[in-house]
Amino acid sequence: MHRAAILPAVIDLRSDTVTKPTPAMREAMLRAEVGDDVFGEDPTVNALEERMASMFGHEAALFCSSGTQTNQIAINVHTRPGDEVLCEEGAHVYRYEGGGMMANSGCSVKHLPADRGRYTAPAVVAAINDRKAAYLANSRLVVIENSVNRGGGAIWDRGEAERIRSVCDANGMVLHLDGARLFNAMTVDGTAPKQWGTIFHSVSICLSKGLGAPVGSVLIGPNAFIHQARRVRKRFGGGMRQAGILAAAGLFALENNVARLKEDHQRAQRIGGAVRSMPWCEAVMPVDTNIVIYDLGLDHDASTHVARLKERGVLCFAIGPRQVRMVAHLGITDSDVDRTIDALQHAVS
């Protein structure tokens, strides 16, 4: 009787959302004290919200199921139907949230010119509509994403964010931070959460990407804003009951998985360096954090390239006709990087 061959594990670089709870995180979830969060009675959820609010220099926070939900709640609270949201064309709130700004809040969108997703205060000033012109949308909300997903994990300059806040204040506008991967950015630039949180009227932080929790994002802001956000969360069907089991994973992640993000960055840099040396590679975005985005040469197709890598046990995404994304995370080891580089060397598309 022949023993079945043991196939090597698949290396999943599609996103840092594919992370799974470690045994220690699962144990923390198992031990979590719980209550009914819709009644405000889940002690673990309350502890997570209080910790995040304090960490980012705001009064209150709201635990939600996803970053899409926290972003969409923030947009709904900050705007009225017919208002305009200013963001970059590749921003998650515009490209990857199912048209939520338009469907949920009745907002129009204006795209700002940007470098890898990062725009400037003068660009915001130039985009603001004339308040006296009744035929123009009311420019109301500006959204910054840090780090920038489609910008290859690009990191914002805090000084530029502060200048944009000043523009918003001068024009009666609101500034929201989509900080889905903010901890990745802070690991690189050495900034502290309060240095970012206090710039913005509201902040969304994802726990289920690089931090490794299975579910959850936290929306942070002033008391009045979070009070209204809680109502909108309920209206969107986002009220959760004994959610402390999930919040416990977030607390564990904050304690144990922030410092190790630099390991993901180092592995991403190794992959980016290897891709850059391949004859089929046209360009690689600078690898600032845990995201690697590269362009294939004119004679190559991203879908075919991704399929060839899959045959060799490496999963990634085609995000354009000739553009591919890989994301390092806590489920990836140095040996996985070695295997990925070997697969790349054979991935002639």
BANU-174030 format. One record per residue (C-alpha): residue in three letters; z, x, y. Coordinates in steps of 0.2 Angstrom, whole numbers. Each point is the difference from the previous one (the first is absolute). Layout:
residues N
["ALA", [Z, X, Y]] ...
//
This chain:
residues 349
["MET", [0, 0, 0]] ["HIS", [-5, 7, 17]] ["ARG", [12, 0, 14]] ["ALA", [-8, -8, 16]] ["ALA", [-4, 13, 14]] ["ILE", [12, 0, 14]] ["LEU", [-10, -2, 16]] ["PRO", [6, 8, 16]] ["ALA", [8, -12, 13]] ["VAL", [-11, -6, 14]] ["ILE", [3, 8, 17]] ["ASP", [1, -14, 12]] ["LEU", [-5, 6, 18]] ["ARG", [-6, -17, 6]] ["SER", [15, -3, 11]] ["ASP", [19, 4, 2]] ["THR", [3, -18, -3]] ["VAL", [-2, 3, -19]] ["THR", [17, 9, -1]] ["LYS", [12, -7, -13]] ["PRO", [19, -1, 2]] ["THR", [9, 15, -8]] ["PRO", [14, -3, -12]] ["ALA", [13, 4, 13]] ["MET", [-8, -12, 12]] ["ARG", [-1, -13, -14]] ["GLU", [19, 3, -3]] ["ALA", [3, -3, 19]] ["MET", [-9, -16, -1]] ["LEU", [9, -6, -16]] ["ARG", [17, 3, 9]] ["ALA", [-5, -9, 16]] ["GLU", [12, -13, 8]] ["VAL", [-11, -15, 4]] ["GLY", [1, -17, 9]] ["ASP", [-12, -13, 7]] ["ASP", [-9, 10, 14]] ["VAL", [-7, -16, 8]] ["PHE", [18, -5, 4]] ["GLY", [3, 18, 6]] ["GLU", [12, 3, -15]] ["ASP", [-8, 15, -9]] ["PRO", [11, 15, 3]] ["THR", [-12, 13, -6]] ["VAL", [-14, -8, 11]] ["ASN", [12, 0, 15]] ["ALA", [5, 18, -3]] ["LEU", [-19, 5, -1]] ["GLU", [-4, -9, 16]] ["GLU", [15, 7, 10]] ["ARG", [-4, 17, -6]] ["MET", [-18, -1, 5]] ["ALA", [4, -8, 17]] ["SER", [13, 14, 4]] ["MET", [-12, 14, -6]] ["PHE", [-14, -5, 11]] ["GLY", [11, -4, 16]] ["HIS", [-2, -19, 0]] ["GLU", [12, -15, -2]] ["ALA", [-7, -9, -15]] ["ALA", [-12, 1, -15]] ["LEU", [-8, -12, -13]] ["PHE", [-3, 5, -18]] ["CYS", [-17, -7, -6]] ["SER", [-11, 1, -15]] ["SER", [-14, 11, 7]] ["GLY", [-6, 10, 15]] ["THR", [-14, -13, 2]] ["GLN", [13, -13, 2]] ["THR", [11, 10, 13]] ["ASN", [-16, 3, 10]] ["GLN", [-6, -18, 0]] ["ILE", [17, -6, 4]] ["ALA", [1, 12, 15]] ["ILE", [-17, -5, 6]] ["ASN", [5, -19, -1]] ["VAL", [16, 2, 10]] ["HIS", [-8, 11, 13]] ["THR", [-15, -10, 4]] ["ARG", [-7, -17, 3]] ["PRO", [-16, -7, -6]] ["GLY", [-15, 7, 10]] ["ASP", [9, 16, 4]] ["GLU", [-8, 17, -4]] ["VAL", [6, 14, -11]] ["LEU", [-5, 17, 4]] ["CYS", [-2, 13, -14]] ["GLU", [-11, 12, -8]] ["GLU", [-15, -6, -11]] ["GLY", [8, 7, -16]] ["ALA", [17, -6, 3]] ["HIS", [9, -8, -15]] ["VAL", [4, -16, 10]] ["TYR", [-18, -3, 3]] ["ARG", [-9, 7, -15]] ["TYR", [12, -3, -15]] ["GLU", [10, -16, 4]] ["GLY", [-12, -13, -4]] ["GLY", [-4, -5, 18]] ["GLY", [18, -5, 2]] ["MET", [0, 3, 19]] ["MET", [-14, -13, 2]] ["ALA", [6, -12, -14]] ["ASN", [19, 1, 3]] ["SER", [1, 2, 19]] ["GLY", [-17, -5, 7]] ["CYS", [-2, 17, 8]] ["SER", [-16, 9, 5]] ["VAL", [-1, 19, -3]] ["LYS", [-7, 14, 11]] ["HIS", [-3, 17, -7]] ["LEU", [5, 16, 9]] ["PRO", [-10, 16, -1]] ["ALA", [10, 13, -10]] ["ASP", [1, 17, -9]] ["ARG", [5, -3, -18]] ["GLY", [9, -16, 5]] ["ARG", [9, 7, 15]] ["TYR", [-5, -7, 17]] ["THR", [6, 4, 18]] ["ALA", [10, -9, 14]] ["PRO", [-16, 1, 11]] ["ALA", [-10, -9, -14]] ["VAL", [13, -14, 0]] ["VAL", [-1, -1, 19]] ["ALA", [-19, -1, -1]] ["ALA", [1, -14, -13]] ["ILE", [12, -12, 9]] ["ASN", [-8, -16, 5]] ["ASP", [1, -6, 18]] ["ARG", [14, -12, 1]] ["LYS", [-8, -10, 13]] ["ALA", [-15, -4, -10]] ["ALA", [3, -16, -9]] ["TYR", [-15, 3, -12]] ["LEU", [7, 16, -7]] ["ALA", [13, 1, -14]] ["ASN", [18, 5, 5]] ["SER", [2, 18, -5]] ["ARG", [18, -2, -7]] ["LEU", [4, 12, -15]] ["VAL", [-4, 18, -4]] ["VAL", [2, 7, -18]] ["ILE", [2, 18, -4]] ["GLU", [-1, 5, -19]] ["ASN", [10, 16, -4]] ["SER", [-5, 9, -11]] ["VAL", [-18, -6, 1]] ["ASN", [-6, -5, -18]] ["ARG", [-19, 1, 4]] ["GLY", [3, 15, 11]] ["GLY", [5, 10, -16]] ["GLY", [18, -2, 4]] ["ALA", [-2, 6, 18]] ["ILE", [16, 1, 10]] ["TRP", [3, -7, 18]] ["ASP", [6, 10, 14]] ["ARG", [16, -8, 6]] ["GLY", [-3, 4, 18]] ["GLU", [-16, -10, -1]] ["ALA", [9, -15, -8]] ["GLU", [12, 1, 15]] ["ARG", [-14, 0, 13]] ["ILE", [-7, -15, -9]] ["ARG", [17, -9, 1]] ["SER", [0, 3, 19]] ["VAL", [-18, -8, 1]] ["CYS", [7, -15, -10]] ["ASP", [15, -2, 11]] ["ALA", [-11, 1, 16]] ["ASN", [-11, -13, -6]] ["GLY", [11, -13, -9]] ["MET", [-5, 5, -17]] ["VAL", [9, 4, -17]] ["LEU", [-1, 15, -11]] ["HIS", [2, -1, -19]] ["LEU", [1, 15, -12]] ["ASP", [-7, -2, -17]] ["GLY", [10, 14, -8]] ["ALA", [-5, -3, -18]] ["ARG", [0, 19, -2]] ["LEU", [11, 5, 15]] ["PHE", [12, 10, -11]] ["ASN", [-15, 10, -6]] ["ALA", [-4, 4, 18]] ["MET", [18, 4, 5]] ["THR", [2, 12, -15]] ["VAL", [-14, 10, 8]] ["ASP", [3, -1, 19]] ["GLY", [19, 1, -2]] ["THR", [4, -15, 11]] ["ALA", [14, -12, -4]] ["PRO", [-2, -19, -2]] ["LYS", [8, -5, 16]] ["GLN", [-12, 11, 10]] ["TRP", [-14, -11, -7]] ["GLY", [9, -17, -1]] ["THR", [6, -1, 18]] ["ILE", [-18, 2, 6]] ["PHE", [-5, -16, -7]] ["HIS", [4, -19, 2]] ["SER", [-1, -1, -19]] ["VAL", [-2, 11, -15]] ["SER", [-6, -3, -18]] ["ILE", [6, 12, -13]] ["CYS", [-6, 0, -18]] ["LEU", [11, 4, -15]] ["SER", [-12, -2, -14]] ["LYS", [-12, 15, 4]] ["GLY", [5, 18, 1]] ["LEU", [19, -5, -1]] ["GLY", [-3, -8, -17]] ["ALA", [8, -17, 0]] ["PRO", [-9, -13, -10]] ["VAL", [-1, -13, 14]] ["GLY", [5, -2, 18]] ["SER", [-2, 4, 18]] ["VAL", [12, -2, 15]] ["LEU", [-4, -7, 17]] ["ILE", [11, 7, 14]] ["GLY", [3, -5, 18]] ["PRO", [11, -9, 12]] ["ASN", [12, -14, -5]] ["ALA", [-10, -14, 8]] ["PHE", [-17, 7, -8]] ["ILE", [8, 1, -17]] ["HIS", [7, -18, 1]] ["GLN", [-17, -7, 4]] ["ALA", [-7, 12, -14]] ["ARG", [11, -8, -13]] ["ARG", [-6, -17, 5]] ["VAL", [-18, 6, -2]] ["ARG", [3, 8, -16]] ["LYS", [7, -16, -7]] ["ARG", [-15, -9, 7]] ["PHE", [-12, 12, -9]] ["GLY", [9, -3, -16]] ["GLY", [9, 17, 0]] ["GLY", [18, -5, -2]] ["MET", [8, 8, -15]] ["ARG", [16, -4, -9]] ["GLN", [9, 13, -10]] ["ALA", [-10, 14, 8]] ["GLY", [14, 13, -1]] ["ILE", [-8, 6, -16]] ["LEU", [-15, 5, 10]] ["ALA", [10, 6, 15]] ["ALA", [10, 11, -11]] ["ALA", [-16, 10, -4]] ["GLY", [-3, 2, 18]] ["LEU", [17, 7, 3]] ["PHE", [-2, 12, -14]] ["ALA", [-17, 5, 6]] ["LEU", [8, 4, 18]] ["GLU", [13, 11, -8]] ["ASN", [-10, 9, -13]] ["ASN", [-19, 0, 3]] ["VAL", [-2, 5, 18]] ["ALA", [2, 19, -1]] ["ARG", [-11, 1, -15]] ["LEU", [-15, -7, 10]] ["LYS", [-5, 18, 4]] ["GLU", [-4, 3, -18]] ["ASP", [-13, -14, 1]] ["HIS", [-8, 8, 16]] ["GLN", [-1, 17, -9]] ["ARG", [-9, -7, -15]] ["ALA", [-12, -10, 11]] ["GLN", [-3, 17, 9]] ["ARG", [-5, 8, -16]] ["ILE", [-11, -14, -5]] ["GLY", [-8, 0, 18]] ["GLY", [-3, 19, -1]] ["ALA", [-8, -1, -17]] ["VAL", [-12, -14, 5]] ["ARG", [-5, 10, 15]] ["SER", [-6, 14, -11]] ["MET", [-11, -12, -10]] ["PRO", [-19, 1, 2]] ["TRP", [-2, -19, 1]] ["CYS", [13, -2, 14]] ["GLU", [-7, -2, 17]] ["ALA", [17, -1, 10]] ["VAL", [19, -3, -3]] ["MET", [11, -7, 13]] ["PRO", [15, 11, 5]] ["VAL", [14, -3, -13]] ["ASP", [15, -3, 11]] ["THR", [10, -11, -12]] ["ASN", [-3, -7, -18]] ["ILE", [-17, -7, 3]] ["VAL", [-17, 9, -4]] ["ILE", [-16, -8, 6]] ["TYR", [-16, 9, -3]] ["ASP", [-19, -3, 3]] ["LEU", [-13, 4, -13]] ["GLY", [-17, 7, 3]] ["LEU", [-15, -10, 4]] ["ASP", [-6, 0, -18]] ["HIS", [16, -7, -7]] ["ASP", [8, -17, -2]] ["ALA", [18, -3, 2]] ["SER", [1, -14, -14]] ["THR", [-9, 11, -12]] ["HIS", [12, 15, 4]] ["VAL", [15, -11, -2]] ["ALA", [-6, -6, -17]] ["ARG", [-3, 18, -6]] ["LEU", [18, 4, 5]] ["LYS", [6, -15, -9]] ["GLU", [-9, 6, -16]] ["ARG", [11, 16, 2]] ["GLY", [16, -10, 2]] ["VAL", [1, 1, 19]] ["LEU", [1, -17, 10]] ["CYS", [-5, 0, 19]] ["PHE", [-8, -11, 12]] ["ALA", [-18, -1, 8]] ["ILE", [4, -5, 18]] ["GLY", [-18, 1, 6]] ["PRO", [-18, 4, -7]] ["ARG", [4, 18, -1]] ["GLN", [19, 1, 4]] ["VAL", [14, 1, -12]] ["ARG", [19, -1, 2]] ["MET", [14, 8, -11]] ["VAL", [18, -2, 3]] ["ALA", [14, 11, -6]] ["HIS", [17, -8, -4]] ["LEU", [16, 2, -10]] ["GLY", [-9, -4, -17]] ["ILE", [-11, 15, 2]] ["THR", [5, 17, -7]] ["ASP", [-7, 18, 3]] ["SER", [-8, -1, -17]] ["ASP", [-8, -17, 5]] ["VAL", [-8, 9, 15]] ["ASP", [-6, 14, -12]] ["ARG", [-9, -13, -10]] ["THR", [-7, -9, 15]] ["ILE", [-7, 16, 7]] ["ASP", [-8, 3, -17]] ["ALA", [-7, -17, 0]] ["LEU", [-7, 2, 17]] ["GLN", [-9, 16, -5]] ["HIS", [-10, -11, -13]] ["ALA", [-2, -15, 11]] ["VAL", [-18, 3, 5]] ["SER", [-6, -17, 6]] 
//
